[in-house]
């Protein structure tokens, strides 16, 4: 519990420093980015109409488009959370939300070591605290009105509940696990295929001994983790989690490959088909260039979202602005150091995978593969605008590295 309190204190201290030192203009543009503005609009229209609506951009003003069908651009979980704060605190909702972020994000200091303890039967609270603190995963986004870290907390809390449900075989834990991961899937679009991870988790923890429960929970999650897709199917006649996934391809990857921006016209269903065709043709006609662009953009996963770059942004700097580095050598040094740390995490994780292969830990290798395919690779795809689909995946590899090192597994480095 003490590490949670330490972490919450660090979060609150970081929030205080940012609020006292960041100028108003940057606060307005960075705390209320376009993404945040859309989430806020969803929350406000939900409170006023009972429905989540998209917004129109008119003369740099953001106007809720309540004349259209319910919105499909954003997932609805995070706006639902925002709507609670707006309802309770009115126009003064921002500070209470940020304080909630400080306290809620600090739960990672409890959740991660407990996952390690359940998986590997070791206690590593102190090591987890210092690694998470130095990486800045927990505190870097506490002032933001964005869903990245809150999704991460819900995700790993859900995984922890899943682990103890399978090990203790309690029905109330299974129900809590399913409800929580299903809600988490409404916050971001990364969990449509989470039922596969659920299968691998069962196989790793108990093999085929609980095959019936594995099938039942996976079947339930196949539907509940796709709530946003069924919502859009009902409202718009198209089965899509969010239009953001297609936009990430057409407006970023395809644009980087072809150098063109394509404006798609028509209904939501028609636009979706046009985008899918355009994405397919771009990849088929330019396979080598697509690979080159993805490799070039892979730095976004390791670099663009680490703590130093987040702090740069608070003060209006961006690592791409190399003139900043001429005046701020310390900033450049810190940026490169943190990037190097993240690259080491990747390399060391590969060593752990090689050990798992030798030990025939196929289910755990499968879980690592799941993380790469559904969480890391989507972040590699996006170029121009930064890694839009990135989440704090480092925590999963931290669990592997600390867990297997503590069991004296030799990785050959």
MIDREN-737763 format. One line per 3 residues: number of its first residue (from 1); their letters; for each residue x, y negated, z of N, C-alpha, C. Coordinates in steps of 0.2 Angstrom, whole numbers. Layout:
% residues N
NUM> a> X/Y/Z/X/Y/Z/X/Y/Z ~ ...
//
This chain:
% residues 413
1> xxx> 4/6/0/0/0/0/4/-6/0 ~ 10/-6/3/14/-12/4/17/-14/-3 ~ 18/-9/-8/20/-11/-15/15/-15/-19
4> xxx> 8/-13/-17/3/-16/-20/3/-23/-18 ~ 4/-24/-11/3/-31/-8/9/-35/-11 ~ 15/-32/-12/21/-36/-15/19/-38/-22
7> xxx> 16/-33/-26/15/-35/-33/10/-40/-33 ~ 4/-40/-29/-1/-45/-29/2/-52/-28 ~ 7/-52/-23/10/-58/-21/14/-61/-27
10> xxx> 18/-57/-30/22/-59/-36/17/-62/-42 ~ 11/-58/-43/6/-60/-48/4/-67/-46 ~ 2/-68/-40/-1/-75/-38/4/-80/-38
13> xxx> 10/-79/-36/16/-83/-37/17/-85/-44 ~ 17/-81/-49/18/-82/-56/12/-86/-58 ~ 6/-85/-56/0/-89/-59/1/-96/-56
16> xxx> 3/-97/-50/4/-103/-47/9/-107/-51 ~ 15/-104/-52/20/-108/-56/18/-110/-63 ~ 14/-105/-66/12/-107/-73/7/-113/-73
19> xxx> 2/-112/-68/-3/-118/-68/0/-124/-66 ~ 5/-124/-62/8/-131/-60/13/-134/-65 ~ 16/-129/-69/21/-132/-74/20/-132/-81
22> xxx> 15/-128/-83/13/-128/-90/9/-134/-92 ~ 10/-138/-98/6/-144/-99/0/-142/-102 ~ -5/-147/-101/-12/-146/-103/-13/-143/-110
25> xxx> -9/-146/-115/-10/-144/-122/-9/-137/-123 ~ -3/-134/-120/-2/-127/-121/-7/-123/-117 ~ -9/-126/-111/-14/-122/-108/-20/-121/-112
28> xxx> -22/-126/-115/-28/-125/-119/-27/-121/-125 ~ -22/-121/-129/-21/-117/-135/-19/-110/-133 ~ -15/-109/-127/-13/-102/-126/-17/-98/-121
31> xxx> -20/-101/-116/-25/-98/-112/-31/-96/-116 ~ -33/-101/-120/-39/-100/-124/-38/-99/-132 ~ -34/-94/-133/-32/-92/-140/-39/-90/-144
34> xxx> -38/-90/-150/-44/-88/-154/-48/-81/-151 ~ -44/-76/-150/-46/-70/-147/-50/-72/-141 ~ -47/-75/-136/-50/-77/-130/-57/-81/-131
37> xxx> -57/-86/-136/-63/-89/-137/-69/-85/-140 ~ -67/-80/-144/-72/-75/-146/-75/-71/-140 ~ -70/-69/-136/-73/-65/-130/-77/-69/-126
40> xxx> -75/-76/-125/-80/-80/-121/-86/-81/-124 ~ -86/-82/-131/-93/-83/-134/-97/-77/-133 ~ -94/-71/-134/-98/-65/-133/-101/-65/-126
43> xxx> -97/-67/-121/-100/-67/-114/-105/-72/-113 ~ -104/-78/-116/-109/-83/-115/-116/-82/-119 ~ -115/-79/-125/-122/-77/-128/-125/-71/-125
46> xxx> -121/-67/-122/-124/-61/-118/-128/-64/-112 ~ -126/-69/-109/-129/-72/-103/-135/-75/-105 ~ -135/-79/-111/-141/-83/-113/-146/-79/-117
49> xxx> -144/-74/-121/-149/-70/-125/-149/-63/-123 ~ -145/-60/-119/-145/-53/-118/-141/-49/-124 ~ -138/-53/-128/-135/-49/-134/-128/-52/-135
52> xxx> -123/-48/-138/-117/-51/-139/-117/-53/-147 ~ -115/-59/-148/-115/-62/-155/-108/-64/-157 ~ -106/-64/-163/-100/-67/-166/-101/-74/-166
55> xxx> -95/-78/-168/-95/-85/-168/-93/-87/-175 ~ -95/-93/-177/-93/-96/-183/-88/-101/-182 ~ -83/-102/-186/-78/-107/-186/-80/-113/-190
58> xxx> -82/-119/-187/-84/-125/-191/-80/-131/-188 ~ -76/-134/-192/-72/-140/-190/-69/-139/-184 ~ -66/-133/-183/-62/-131/-177/-66/-130/-171
61> xxx> -73/-130/-172/-77/-129/-166/-79/-122/-167 ~ -81/-119/-161/-83/-112/-161/-90/-112/-159 ~ -94/-110/-164/-102/-110/-163/-104/-103/-163
64> xxx> -108/-101/-158/-111/-94/-158/-116/-93/-163 ~ -115/-88/-167/-119/-87/-173/-125/-82/-171 ~ -130/-85/-167/-136/-81/-164/-141/-80/-170
67> xxx> -140/-83/-176/-145/-82/-181/-144/-75/-185 ~ -138/-72/-183/-136/-66/-187/-138/-60/-182 ~ -136/-54/-185/-137/-48/-181/-132/-48/-175
70> xxx> -132/-44/-170/-127/-44/-165/-120/-43/-167 ~ -115/-46/-164/-108/-46/-166/-106/-39/-167 ~ -101/-38/-172/-98/-32/-172/-90/-33/-173
73> xxx> -88/-39/-173/-81/-40/-173/-77/-38/-167 ~ -79/-39/-161/-76/-38/-155/-79/-32/-151 ~ -75/-28/-147/-78/-23/-143/-81/-27/-137
76> xxx> -86/-24/-133/-90/-28/-129/-88/-27/-122 ~ -83/-23/-120/-82/-22/-113/-79/-28/-109 ~ -74/-31/-112/-71/-37/-109/-76/-43/-109
79> xxx> -80/-44/-114/-85/-50/-113/-90/-48/-107 ~ -91/-42/-106/-96/-40/-101/-92/-42/-94 ~ -86/-41/-93/-82/-43/-87/-82/-50/-87
82> xxx> -81/-54/-92/-81/-61/-92/-88/-64/-90 ~ -93/-61/-93/-100/-63/-91/-101/-63/-84 ~ -98/-58/-80/-99/-58/-73/-96/-64/-70
85> xxx> -90/-66/-72/-87/-72/-69/-90/-78/-71 ~ -93/-79/-77/-96/-85/-79/-103/-86/-75 ~ -106/-80/-74/-113/-80/-71/-112/-82/-64
88> xxx> -107/-79/-60/-106/-81/-53/-103/-88/-52 ~ -98/-90/-56/-94/-96/-54/-96/-101/-59 ~ -100/-100/-64/-102/-106/-69/-96/-109/-72
91> xxx> -95/-115/-73/-90/-118/-77/-83/-118/-74 ~ -83/-115/-68/-77/-115/-64/-74/-107/-64 ~ -76/-104/-69/-75/-96/-69/-67/-95/-70
94> xxx> -63/-99/-73/-57/-97/-75/-52/-95/-70 ~ -51/-99/-64/-47/-98/-59/-49/-92/-55 ~ -55/-91/-54/-57/-84/-50/-55/-78/-55
97> xxx> -56/-79/-61/-54/-73/-66/-47/-72/-65 ~ -43/-77/-65/-35/-76/-65/-33/-73/-58 ~ -37/-75/-53/-35/-72/-46/-37/-65/-46
100> xxx> -43/-63/-49/-45/-56/-50/-39/-53/-54 ~ -37/-56/-59/-31/-52/-63/-25/-51/-59 ~ -24/-56/-55/-18/-55/-50/-19/-49/-46
103> xxx> -25/-48/-43/-26/-43/-38/-27/-36/-42 ~ -31/-36/-47/-32/-30/-51/-26/-27/-55 ~ -22/-31/-58/-16/-29/-61/-11/-26/-57
106> xxx> -11/-28/-50/-6/-25/-46/-8/-18/-44 ~ -14/-16/-45/-16/-9/-44/-11/-4/-48 ~ -8/-6/-53/-3/-2/-57/2/0/-52
109> xxx> 4/-4/-47/9/-2/-43/7/4/-38 ~ 1/5/-38/-2/11/-34/-3/17/-39 ~ -6/15/-45/-9/20/-49/-3/24/-52
112> xxx> 2/21/-55/8/24/-58/11/29/-54 ~ 14/27/-48/17/32/-44/13/38/-41 ~ 6/37/-41/2/42/-39/1/47/-45
115> xxx> 1/45/-51/1/49/-57/7/53/-57 ~ 13/50/-56/19/54/-55/19/59/-50 ~ 16/57/-44/16/62/-38/12/68/-40
118> xxx> 6/67/-43/1/72/-45/4/77/-51 ~ 8/74/-55/11/78/-61/17/82/-59 ~ 21/78/-55/28/81/-54/29/82/-46
121> xxx> 25/81/-42/25/82/-35/31/79/-32 ~ 32/72/-33/37/68/-31/35/62/-29 ~ 38/58/-24/36/51/-22/41/46/-25
124> xxx> 39/42/-29/44/37/-32/41/30/-32 ~ 37/28/-27/34/22/-27/39/16/-27 ~ 45/16/-24/50/11/-24/52/10/-31
127> xxx> 54/16/-34/57/15/-41/52/12/-46 ~ 46/14/-46/41/12/-50/40/5/-49 ~ 40/2/-43/38/-5/-41/44/-9/-45
130> xxx> 50/-7/-44/55/-11/-47/56/-11/-54 ~ 54/-5/-57/55/-5/-64/49/-9/-67 ~ 43/-8/-65/37/-12/-67/38/-20/-66
133> xxx> 41/-21/-61/42/-29/-59/47/-31/-64 ~ 53/-28/-65/58/-30/-70/56/-31/-77 ~ 52/-26/-79/49/-26/-86/44/-32/-87
136> xxx> 41/-34/-81/36/-39/-81/29/-37/-84 ~ 28/-31/-85/22/-28/-87/16/-31/-83 ~ 16/-31/-77/10/-32/-73/9/-39/-72
139> xxx> 14/-44/-72/12/-51/-70/12/-55/-76 ~ 15/-53/-82/16/-57/-88/10/-60/-90 ~ 4/-57/-90/-2/-59/-93/-7/-61/-88
142> xxx> -6/-62/-82/-11/-63/-77/-15/-70/-78 ~ -12/-75/-81/-16/-81/-83/-20/-81/-89 ~ -19/-76/-93/-23/-75/-99/-30/-73/-99
145> xxx> -34/-75/-104/-41/-73/-104/-41/-68/-110 ~ -37/-63/-109/-36/-57/-114/-37/-51/-111 ~ -38/-45/-115/-40/-39/-112/-34/-34/-112
148> xxx> -28/-36/-114/-22/-31/-114/-21/-28/-108 ~ -19/-31/-102/-17/-28/-96/-23/-25/-92 ~ -29/-28/-93/-35/-26/-89/-37/-19/-92
151> xxx> -36/-18/-99/-37/-12/-102/-32/-7/-99 ~ -26/-9/-99/-20/-4/-96/-22/-1/-90 ~ -24/-6/-85/-26/-4/-78/-31/1/-78
154> xxx> -37/0/-82/-42/4/-82/-40/11/-85 ~ -36/11/-90/-34/17/-94/-30/21/-89 ~ -25/19/-86/-21/23/-81/-25/25/-75
157> xxx> -29/21/-73/-34/23/-67/-38/29/-69 ~ -41/28/-76/-45/34/-78/-41/40/-79 ~ -35/40/-81/-30/46/-82/-29/49/-75
160> xxx> -28/44/-70/-27/47/-64/-33/51/-61 ~ -39/48/-62/-45/51/-60/-46/58/-64 ~ -44/58/-70/-44/64/-74/-40/70/-71
163> xxx> -34/68/-69/-29/72/-66/-31/75/-60 ~ -34/71/-55/-36/74/-49/-42/77/-49 ~ -46/76/-54/-53/79/-55/-51/86/-58
166> xxx> -46/87/-62/-45/94/-65/-41/98/-59 ~ -37/95/-55/-33/98/-50/-38/100/-44 ~ -42/96/-42/-46/97/-36/-53/100/-38
169> xxx> -55/100/-45/-61/103/-47/-67/100/-44 ~ -68/94/-43/-74/91/-39/-78/88/-45 ~ -85/89/-45/-89/86/-50/-90/79/-50
172> xxx> -89/76/-43/-90/68/-43/-84/65/-46 ~ -78/69/-46/-72/66/-49/-72/66/-56 ~ -75/72/-59/-76/72/-66/-81/67/-69
175> xxx> -86/66/-65/-91/61/-67/-88/54/-67 ~ -84/52/-62/-81/46/-61/-76/45/-67 ~ -72/50/-68/-67/50/-74/-71/49/-80
178> xxx> -76/52/-82/-79/51/-88/-82/44/-89 ~ -86/42/-83/-89/35/-83/-83/30/-84 ~ -78/30/-81/-73/25/-81/-69/25/-88
181> xxx> -67/31/-90/-64/31/-97/-69/29/-102 ~ -75/30/-102/-80/28/-107/-81/20/-107 ~ -81/17/-101/-81/10/-100/-74/7/-103
184> xxx> -69/10/-101/-62/8/-104/-62/7/-112 ~ -65/12/-115/-66/13/-122/-70/7/-125 ~ -74/4/-121/-77/-2/-124/-73/-9/-123
187> xxx> -67/-8/-120/-63/-14/-119/-59/-15/-125 ~ -56/-10/-128/-51/-10/-134/-53/-4/-138 ~ -51/-5/-144/-53/0/-149/-48/6/-150
190> xxx> -44/7/-145/-39/12/-145/-41/19/-143 ~ -47/20/-140/-49/26/-137/-54/30/-141 ~ -55/29/-147/-60/33/-151/-59/40/-151
193> xxx> -52/42/-150/-50/49/-151/-47/52/-144 ~ -50/49/-139/-47/50/-132/-49/58/-130 ~ -54/60/-133/-56/67/-131/-50/72/-133
196> xxx> -46/70/-138/-40/74/-139/-35/74/-133 ~ -34/68/-130/-30/68/-125/-32/72/-119 ~ -39/72/-118/-42/75/-113/-41/83/-113
199> xxx> -41/85/-119/-40/92/-121/-32/94/-119 ~ -28/90/-121/-21/91/-119/-19/90/-112 ~ -23/86/-108/-22/85/-101/-25/92/-97
202> xxx> -30/94/-100/-32/101/-97/-27/106/-98 ~ -25/107/-104/-20/112/-106/-14/111/-102 ~ -11/105/-101/-5/104/-97/-6/106/-90
205> xxx> -12/104/-87/-13/105/-79/-15/112/-78 ~ -19/115/-82/-22/122/-80/-23/127/-86 ~ -20/126/-91/-20/130/-97/-27/131/-99
208> xxx> -29/137/-100/-36/139/-103/-40/141/-97 ~ -38/140/-91/-42/143/-85/-49/139/-84 ~ -49/133/-87/-55/129/-86/-58/127/-93
211> xxx> -58/132/-97/-60/131/-105/-67/128/-105 ~ -71/130/-101/-78/127/-102/-78/120/-100 ~ -75/118/-94/-75/111/-92/-72/107/-98
214> xxx> -66/110/-100/-62/106/-105/-67/104/-112 ~ -71/109/-114/-75/109/-120/-81/104/-118 ~ -84/104/-112/-89/100/-110/-87/93/-110
217> xxx> -82/91/-106/-79/84/-105/-77/81/-112 ~ -74/85/-116/-71/83/-122/-77/81/-127 ~ -82/85/-127/-88/84/-131/-92/78/-129
220> xxx> -92/77/-122/-95/70/-119/-91/64/-121 ~ -84/65/-121/-80/59/-122/-80/58/-130 ~ -81/63/-134/-81/61/-141/-87/56/-143
223> xxx> -92/56/-139/-98/52/-140/-97/45/-136 ~ -96/46/-129/-96/40/-125/-90/35/-126 ~ -84/38/-129/-78/34/-131/-79/30/-137
226> xxx> -85/32/-141/-86/28/-147/-93/24/-146 ~ -94/22/-140/-100/18/-139/-101/12/-144 ~ -95/8/-145/-95/2/-150/-97/4/-157
229> xxx> -94/10/-159/-96/12/-166/-103/14/-166 ~ -106/17/-162/-113/19/-162/-117/12/-161 ~ -115/7/-157/-118/1/-157/-119/-2/-164
232> xxx> -113/-2/-167/-113/-6/-174/-117/-2/-179 ~ -117/5/-178/-121/9/-183/-128/7/-182 ~ -130/6/-176/-137/5/-174/-139/-3/-177
235> xxx> -135/-7/-176/-136/-14/-177/-135/-16/-185 ~ -130/-13/-188/-127/-15/-195/-127/-9/-200 ~ -129/-3/-197/-129/3/-202/-122/5/-204
238> xxx> -117/3/-201/-110/5/-202/-107/8/-196 ~ -104/14/-197/-100/17/-191/-93/14/-191 ~ -92/9/-187/-85/6/-186/-85/3/-179
241> xxx> -79/5/-176/-78/3/-169/-78/-5/-168 ~ -74/-8/-173/-73/-15/-173/-70/-17/-180 ~ -72/-23/-183/-69/-25/-189/-62/-27/-188
244> xxx> -59/-27/-182/-52/-29/-181/-48/-24/-184 ~ -49/-18/-184/-45/-13/-186/-44/-14/-194 ~ -49/-15/-197/-48/-16/-205/-45/-22/-206
247> xxx> -46/-28/-202/-43/-34/-203/-36/-34/-202 ~ -34/-29/-197/-27/-29/-195/-23/-26/-201 ~ -26/-22/-205/-23/-19/-211/-23/-24/-217
250> xxx> -29/-27/-219/-30/-31/-224/-26/-38/-224 ~ -27/-41/-218/-24/-48/-217/-17/-48/-214 ~ -14/-42/-213/-7/-42/-210/-3/-37/-214
253> xxx> -4/-31/-214/0/-26/-217/-1/-27/-225 ~ -7/-27/-228/-7/-27/-235/-5/-34/-237 ~ -6/-39/-233/-4/-46/-235/4/-46/-235
256> xxx> 7/-43/-231/15/-42/-231/17/-39/-237 ~ 14/-33/-239/16/-29/-244/14/-33/-251 ~ 9/-35/-252/7/-38/-258/8/-46/-259
259> xxx> 9/-49/-253/9/-56/-253/3/-60/-255 ~ -3/-57/-255/-9/-60/-256/-14/-59/-251 ~ -19/-64/-250/-24/-63/-246/-31/-62/-250
262> xxx> -34/-57/-248/-40/-56/-252/-47/-57/-248 ~ -51/-61/-251/-57/-63/-247/-63/-58/-249 ~ -65/-54/-245/-71/-49/-246/-77/-52/-245
265> xxx> -82/-51/-250/-89/-54/-249/-94/-48/-249 ~ -100/-50/-246/-105/-45/-246/-107/-43/-239 ~ -111/-38/-238/-114/-36/-231/-108/-33/-227
268> xxx> -109/-32/-221/-104/-29/-217/-102/-22/-220 ~ -107/-18/-222/-106/-11/-224/-102/-12/-231 ~ -104/-17/-235/-100/-18/-242/-93/-20/-241
271> xxx> -92/-25/-236/-85/-27/-235/-81/-22/-232 ~ -84/-17/-227/-80/-12/-225/-78/-7/-230 ~ -82/-6/-235/-80/-1/-241/-75/-4/-245
274> xxx> -75/-11/-246/-70/-14/-250/-64/-14/-247 ~ -64/-16/-240/-57/-16/-236/-54/-9/-237 ~ -58/-4/-235/-55/3/-235/-52/5/-242
277> xxx> -55/3/-248/-53/4/-254/-46/0/-255 ~ -46/-6/-253/-40/-10/-254/-34/-8/-250 ~ -36/-6/-244/-30/-3/-240/-27/3/-243
280> xxx> -32/8/-246/-30/14/-249/-25/13/-255 ~ -28/8/-259/-24/7/-265/-17/4/-264 ~ -17/-1/-259/-11/-4/-257/-6/1/-255
283> xxx> -8/6/-251/-3/11/-248/-1/16/-254 ~ -6/18/-258/-4/22/-264/0/19/-269 ~ -1/13/-270/3/9/-276/10/7/-273
286> xxx> 10/6/-267/17/3/-264/19/7/-258 ~ 20/14/-259/22/18/-253/28/16/-250 ~ 34/15/-254/40/13/-251/40/6/-248
289> xxx> 37/1/-251/36/-5/-248/33/-5/-241 ~ 27/-1/-241/23/-1/-235/28/2/-229 ~ 32/7/-231/36/10/-226/42/5/-224
292> xxx> 44/1/-229/49/-4/-227/46/-10/-222 ~ 40/-12/-224/37/-17/-220/35/-14/-213 ~ 33/-8/-212/32/-5/-206/38/-5/-202
295> xxx> 44/-3/-205/50/-2/-201/52/-9/-199 ~ 51/-14/-204/54/-21/-202/49/-24/-196 ~ 43/-22/-196/39/-25/-191/39/-21/-184
298> xxx> 43/-15/-184/43/-11/-178/46/-15/-172 ~ 49/-20/-174/52/-24/-168/46/-27/-164 ~ 40/-28/-167/35/-31/-163/33/-27/-157
301> xxx> 33/-21/-158/31/-16/-153/36/-17/-147 ~ 43/-18/-148/47/-18/-142/49/-25/-140 ~ 48/-30/-145/50/-37/-143/45/-42/-142
304> xxx> 40/-42/-147/36/-48/-147/32/-49/-140 ~ 30/-44/-137/26/-44/-131/29/-43/-124 ~ 36/-43/-124/39/-42/-117/38/-48/-113
307> xxx> 40/-48/-107/39/-53/-102/42/-60/-104 ~ 49/-59/-107/52/-65/-108/48/-69/-114 ~ 46/-66/-119/43/-69/-124/36/-72/-122
310> xxx> 33/-68/-118/27/-71/-115/28/-77/-111 ~ 33/-78/-107/35/-84/-104/37/-89/-108 ~ 41/-88/-114/42/-93/-119/36/-96/-121
313> xxx> 31/-92/-123/24/-94/-125/21/-99/-121 ~ 21/-98/-114/18/-102/-109/21/-109/-110 ~ 27/-110/-112/30/-116/-112/31/-119/-119
316> xxx> 27/-116/-124/27/-118/-130/32/-116/-135 ~ 36/-111/-133/42/-109/-137/40/-102/-140 ~ 44/-101/-145/43/-94/-149/50/-92/-151
319> xxx> 51/-86/-150/58/-83/-151/59/-84/-159 ~ 54/-84/-163/56/-85/-170/59/-92/-172 ~ 58/-97/-167/60/-103/-168/68/-104/-166
322> xxx> 72/-102/-170/79/-101/-168/82/-108/-166 ~ 79/-114/-168/82/-120/-165/82/-120/-158 ~ 77/-117/-155/76/-117/-148/82/-113/-145
325> xxx> 85/-108/-148/90/-104/-145/96/-108/-145 ~ 97/-113/-149/103/-117/-149/103/-122/-143 ~ 98/-123/-140/97/-127/-134/96/-123/-128
328> xxx> 94/-117/-129/92/-113/-123/96/-106/-124 ~ 102/-106/-123/106/-100/-123/103/-94/-118 ~ 101/-97/-112/99/-92/-107/93/-88/-110
331> xxx> 88/-92/-113/82/-89/-116/84/-84/-121 ~ 88/-86/-125/90/-81/-131/93/-75/-127 ~ 97/-75/-122/101/-70/-119/95/-65/-116
334> xxx> 91/-68/-112/86/-64/-109/81/-61/-114 ~ 80/-64/-119/75/-61/-124/79/-55/-127 ~ 85/-56/-129/89/-50/-132/90/-44/-127
337> xxx> 91/-46/-121/92/-41/-116/86/-37/-115 ~ 80/-40/-114/74/-37/-113/72/-32/-119 ~ 74/-35/-125/73/-31/-131/77/-25/-131
340> xxx> 83/-25/-129/88/-20/-128/85/-14/-123 ~ 82/-17/-118/80/-12/-112/74/-8/-115 ~ 70/-12/-119/64/-8/-122/66/-3/-127
343> xxx> 71/-4/-131/74/0/-136/77/6/-132 ~ 80/5/-126/83/11/-122/77/15/-120 ~ 72/12/-118/66/16/-116/64/21/-121
346> xxx> 64/19/-128/62/23/-133/67/29/-134 ~ 73/27/-134/78/32/-135/79/37/-130 ~ 78/35/-123/78/40/-118/72/44/-118
349> xxx> 66/41/-120/60/45/-121/61/51/-126 ~ 65/49/-131/66/55/-136/70/60/-133 ~ 75/59/-129/78/64/-125/74/68/-121
352> xxx> 69/65/-117/64/69/-113/60/73/-118 ~ 58/71/-124/55/75/-128/59/81/-130 ~ 65/80/-131/69/86/-133/70/91/-128
355> xxx> 70/89/-121/70/93/-116/63/97/-115 ~ 58/93/-116/51/97/-116/50/102/-122 ~ 53/101/-127/53/106/-133/57/112/-131
358> xxx> 63/111/-127/66/117/-125/63/121/-120 ~ 59/117/-116/55/121/-110/48/123/-113 ~ 46/122/-119/40/124/-122/34/120/-119
361> xxx> 35/114/-117/29/110/-114/25/107/-119 ~ 21/111/-123/18/109/-129/13/104/-128 ~ 9/105/-122/3/100/-121/6/93/-119
364> xxx> 12/93/-115/15/86/-114/17/83/-120 ~ 20/87/-124/23/85/-131/17/82/-135 ~ 11/86/-135/5/83/-138/3/77/-135
367> xxx> 3/76/-129/1/69/-126/6/64/-128 ~ 12/65/-129/17/60/-131/15/58/-139 ~ 14/64/-142/12/63/-149/5/58/-150
370> xxx> 1/60/-145/-6/56/-145/-4/48/-144 ~ 0/47/-140/2/40/-138/5/37/-144 ~ 10/40/-148/13/38/-154/8/36/-159
373> xxx> 4/41/-161/-1/41/-166/-6/35/-165 ~ -9/35/-159/-15/31/-158/-13/24/-155 ~ -7/24/-152/-6/17/-148/0/14/-151
376> xxx> 6/18/-152/12/14/-154/12/13/-161 ~ 10/18/-166/11/17/-173/6/11/-175 ~ 0/10/-172/-4/5/-174/-1/-2/-173
379> xxx> 3/-2/-168/7/-9/-166/12/-10/-171 ~ 15/-4/-174/20/-5/-179/18/-8/-186 ~ 11/-6/-187/8/-8/-194/8/-16/-195
382> xxx> 7/-19/-189/5/-26/-190/11/-31/-190 ~ 12/-35/-195/18/-39/-196/17/-47/-194 ~ 13/-50/-199/13/-57/-199/11/-60/-192
385> xxx> 6/-58/-189/4/-61/-183/6/-58/-177 ~ 11/-54/-177/13/-50/-171/10/-44/-170 ~ 11/-40/-165/8/-33/-165/2/-34/-161
388> xxx> -3/-34/-165/-10/-36/-162/-13/-30/-158 ~ -11/-24/-160/-14/-18/-157/-10/-15/-152 ~ -5/-19/-149/0/-16/-144/-4/-16/-137
391> xxx> -2/-11/-134/-4/-11/-127/2/-9/-123 ~ 2/-9/-116/8/-8/-112/10/0/-111 ~ 12/3/-117/13/10/-117/19/12/-113
394> xxx> 23/7/-111/29/8/-108/28/12/-101 ~ 22/11/-99/20/15/-92/20/22/-93 ~ 18/24/-99/17/32/-100/24/35/-100
397> xxx> 29/31/-104/36/34/-104/39/33/-98 ~ 38/28/-94/40/27/-87/39/33/-83 ~ 32/35/-83/30/41/-80/34/47/-82
400> xxx> 35/48/-88/39/54/-90/46/54/-88 ~ 49/48/-89/57/47/-87/58/48/-80 ~ 54/45/-76/55/45/-68/53/52/-66
403> xxx> 48/55/-69/46/62/-67/51/67/-68 ~ 53/67/-75/58/72/-77/65/71/-74 ~ 67/65/-73/74/64/-70/74/66/-63
406> xxx> 68/65/-59/68/67/-52/68/75/-51 ~ 66/78/-57/66/85/-57/73/88/-59 ~ 78/83/-60/85/85/-62/85/88/-69
409> xxx> 81/86/-73/81/88/-80/87/84/-83 ~ 91/88/-87/97/84/-90/95/83/-97 ~ 96/76/-99/94/74/-106/100/73/-110
412> xx> 106/75/-108/112/75/-112/114/68/-114 ~ 113/63/-110/116/56/-111/118/53/-104
//
